[in-house]
Amino acid sequence: MLEFYKRRERQFQSEWLTAPFVPPRELTIQASGLCFTPDGNITLVSDGKGWVCPGGYPEEGETLEQTLIREIAEEACAQVIDCQYIGSIRTYELPPVPESSLPLFYQARYWVRVANGPFLPQHEMTLRQDFPPSEFVAVLRWNAKLTAGRMLEDALAIEMRMARRAAP
């Protein structure tokens, strides 16, 4: 399923690619997670411009999983207990593409179990809130709502499987 959207006068085409697909690492620019709390809510963060999944860009020498863990700690003040890759968003920027931009890139997404600590914002994110999964797509700042919905479906499938494993 392709989805088209605009962001700051630039146009993009995105597509959700479910695991086991793994994109080329050199084209994967970001890792972020749908961070589930033990009670089944999803932790989102905000810089005051809207709610997003904690995550970000790899630093030199980091794996995507290391990036995910670091960014969740920095942005959400949360500890990653467990995580699983669920897929990637493949994005093409439609012409005209600025010279400094990649015309094709991927963003890796993960299901994550977190333990939220006290929220002490020290980076760009100034707010943290837990939302029920039923509100996730509506509150997310993204323009690509269909992609967000597909990503949520895949994360919820893992969340349900993990909940069954933990049940006595």
C-alpha positions in Angstrom: 0.0 0.0 0.0 1.5 3.3 -1.1 0.7 6.5 0.7 1.4 10.1 -0.5 1.8 13.0 1.8 3.3 16.5 2.0 5.7 17.8 4.7 6.9 21.4 4.6 6.2 21.9 0.8 8.0 18.6 0.0 6.2 15.6 -1.3 6.8 12.0 -0.3 5.6 8.5 -1.2 5.8 5.9 1.6 5.1 2.2 2.0 5.1 0.0 5.0 7.2 -3.1 4.5 6.6 -5.8 7.2 9.3 -8.0 8.7 11.1 -10.2 7.7 12.0 -7.6 5.0 15.1 -5.8 6.1 16.3 -2.7 4.1 19.9 -2.0 3.2 21.6 -0.6 6.3 23.2 2.3 4.4 19.8 3.6 3.4 18.2 3.2 6.9 18.4 6.6 8.5 16.3 6.1 11.6 15.1 3.6 14.3 12.1 4.2 16.5 9.7 2.2 18.5 6.1 1.6 19.4 6.8 1.6 23.2 4.3 -0.6 25.1 4.0 -0.2 28.8 3.3 -3.2 31.0 -0.4 -2.2 31.1 -0.6 -2.1 27.3 -0.5 1.6 26.6 1.9 3.2 24.1 4.4 5.8 25.3 4.8 8.8 22.9 6.9 11.9 23.2 6.5 15.5 22.0 8.7 18.5 21.4 5.5 20.6 21.7 4.6 20.2 18.0 2.8 16.9 18.3 3.2 13.3 19.5 5.8 10.9 18.0 7.3 7.5 18.7 10.6 7.8 20.6 13.6 7.2 18.2 16.1 8.9 16.1 19.2 8.8 14.0 22.2 6.5 14.5 25.4 7.9 15.8 28.7 6.8 14.3 29.2 3.0 14.9 25.8 2.3 16.4 23.5 -0.5 15.3 19.9 0.3 14.8 19.0 -1.5 18.1 21.6 0.5 20.0 20.2 3.7 18.5 16.7 2.6 19.5 17.7 1.9 23.1 19.7 5.2 23.4 17.0 7.4 21.9 14.2 5.9 24.0 16.3 6.5 27.2 17.0 10.1 26.1 13.6 11.1 24.7 11.2 9.1 26.9 13.3 8.5 30.0 12.5 4.8 29.6 14.4 1.6 29.8 14.0 -0.9 26.9 13.1 -4.3 28.5 12.6 -6.1 25.2 12.3 -5.2 21.5 11.6 -6.8 18.2 11.9 -5.5 14.6 8.5 -5.2 13.0 9.3 -3.6 9.6 10.4 -0.5 7.8 8.9 2.5 6.1 10.3 2.9 2.6 10.1 6.6 1.6 10.7 8.2 -1.8 10.9 11.9 -2.0 9.2 13.1 -5.1 10.9 15.7 -7.4 12.3 18.3 -6.9 14.5 16.6 -4.3 16.9 19.1 -2.5 20.6 18.3 -3.3 21.4 17.4 0.4 18.5 14.9 0.6 18.3 11.2 -0.1 15.6 10.5 -2.7 15.1 7.0 -1.1 15.4 6.1 2.5 14.1 3.7 5.1 13.0 4.1 8.7 13.2 1.0 10.9 10.4 0.4 13.4 10.3 -1.9 16.4 7.8 -3.2 19.0 9.3 -2.3 22.3 8.4 -3.2 25.9 9.5 -0.3 28.1 9.7 0.6 31.8 9.1 4.3 32.1 11.2 6.1 34.7 10.6 9.6 36.0 10.3 12.0 33.1 13.2 14.4 33.3 13.5 16.0 29.8 17.1 16.8 28.9 16.9 16.7 25.1 14.5 17.9 22.4 11.4 16.1 23.8 9.6 18.0 26.5 6.5 15.9 27.0 5.8 12.2 27.5 2.4 10.6 27.7 0.9 7.1 27.5 -2.0 6.5 25.1 -4.2 3.5 24.6 -3.5 1.8 21.2 -7.0 2.8 20.0 -5.8 6.5 20.1 -2.3 5.9 18.6 -3.0 6.8 15.0 -5.3 9.8 15.8 -2.8 11.5 18.1 0.4 10.8 16.1 1.8 13.9 14.4 2.5 12.0 11.1 0.8 12.8 7.9 1.0 9.1 6.8 -1.9 7.8 8.9 -2.5 4.6 6.8 1.2 3.7 7.3 0.9 4.3 11.0 -2.2 2.1 11.2 -0.4 -0.8 9.5 2.6 -0.4 11.7 0.3 -0.4 14.8 -1.4 -3.7 13.6 2.0 -5.4 13.3 3.1 -4.1 16.8 -0.2 -5.2 18.4 0.2 -8.7 17.0 3.6 -9.0 18.8 2.1 -7.3 21.9 -0.7 -9.9 22.0 1.8 -12.8 21.5 4.0 -11.5 24.3 1.0 -11.1 26.6 0.0 -14.7 26.0 3.5 -15.9 26.8 3.5 -13.9 30.1 0.1 -15.2 31.2 0.2 -18.0 33.8 
